[in-house]
Amino acid sequence: MKFLLAIVVGVLFGSGVFLLLRRSLFKLVIGLILLGHATNLLIFASGKLTLGRPPFVEQGQNSLMLADPLPQALILTAIVISLGVTAFALVLAYKFYGVTKISDLDDLKEN
């Protein structure tokens, strides 16, 4: 499971960087989205993948059988923040294209 997750994170990072290096404005935004997803999965994998272990234990129980709640909280926060940033970036790219009719980033140097 950890190996498969490492492969998925690597593919997401690679495809995100690949799309960031493209000329299109919308591909740049999609690359940022993929990098955000890869980062969330990387944080998730750092929290020790455990099946059936709760993040919280009742008082008096063994605390060794416990999942780390910090990566879960960080991922939830990162998902909310990346949703807002993604929405803002998409609206900004849409408005920019509507005003300038340019989606190729290399054409910006000429104007």
PyMOL commands that set and color helices and strands:
alter all, ss='L'
color gray80, all
select helices_A, chain A and resi 2-20+25-45+69-100+105-108
alter helices_A, ss='H'
color red, helices_A
deselect
rebuild
show_as cartoon
